[in-house]
Amino acid sequence: MSIVILLIPIAIILVSIAIWAFFWSVNSGQFDDLESPAHSILYDDDDELIPSDARRSDKPADHQRNG
C-alpha cells in the first residue's frame, strides 16, 4: 500500500508533462499542416540521382523515331 503513495504523484507528474507537451506542440504549429507531409512522398525530387542515359526525357521514343 505504501507504493501507491509513491506511484500517484509520479503518475500526476507524467500526465502533467504529457499535457504540457501537447499544448506546446499545438502552440508551436506542429499540427498546422497535416496534408503536405503525406503528399510530399509522391514528388519526384530524386532526378539528380538517375543517370542521364537512363532518363526517359533524354531519349526519344521508338515510335517517334521510326515515324
N, C-alpha and C positions, 0 to 999 in steps of 0.2 A: 504494500500500500504506500510505502514511502517513495517508491519510484514514480508514482503518479504526481507527487508534489514536484518532482523534477521534470517530468515529461510535459505537463501542461504549460509551464512558462516557455519551454523550448518550442512547443508547437505554436504558441501565440507569437513568438518572435519570428519563426519561419513563415507563418501566414502573413504577418505584417511586412516582412521583406518581399514576399511574393506580390502583395498588393501594391507596395511602393514601386516595384519593378514594372508592373503592368501599367500603372499610371504614368510612370516616367517614359515608357516606350510609346504610349499614346500621345503624350505631350510633345515628344521629340519627333513625331511624324513617322514612326515605323510602320504604321498601318494605313498611311495615306493612299498609296497606290498598290493595290493587290493584283492588278491585271498585268502590268508591264513585265514583271519578272517571269510570269508564266509564258508570255508570248516571246520573250527575248531569246528563248532557246531555239525558236524557229528561224531566226535571222541567220543569213549566211555571212558570217564575219570571218570565215577562215579561207578566203580566196587567196591570200598570200601563202598559205600552206600547200596549195595544189600546184604541182609543177606546171609550167607554162605549156608543155607539149600535151598535157592531159586535159586541159580545159576545153570545153565544148565551144566557147565563143571564139577561140583561136583557130579552129578547124572549120572549113566549110563542110556542109552536109553532103553526103554522097549523092543524093537525088538532085541537089542543086548543081553539082559539078558536072554530072552527066547530062543534064538538060531535061 
